[in-house]
Amino acid sequence: MPFLQYIILKNCLKLIFECVEKILAYFENNSTFAIMLKTLPKRLFIITTHTWADLLMHTGLAVAVLGITCILFVYSFLPSITDHGQVITVPDLTGMSFDEAERFLYARGMNYIVGDTSYSRRHKLNVVLSQSPKAGEKVKYGRRIILNVNPKTPPKHKVP
């Protein structure tokens, strides 16, 4: 009699094989995939341990495999899908006319949105007042730059 069995794993695999059998019963064809699934062994991953040393060894192996998988995921797969290390420097757009800033960003393939149009008497009309992220910061390609622009026309009513 084995000392310890992974009952949860056994039950999960049992459920998986029952689902596969139901799917195969539904399709009932002789395709290569169906034949391959029918020939899978029923006790594929049932691991038994006879002593505490076996249990510790199996646990250590599982932790090692999980650790290596995580390291490979973080250092090889994740950087490839997040464009790690591919950054651009944000240009200084403050003081430019909005039309000029729009052409400048379009020519470099950069995105922008107008975050606010707040009026300032100290600046020319239709000029970029501020931006986020700030000029000189490193951002990933495709990140939107939020522009705060002085409106084309001053407000008609005095704000108290």
Order of alpha helices (4+ residues) and beta strands (2+ residues): beta-alpha-alpha-beta-alpha-alpha-beta-alpha-beta-beta-beta-beta
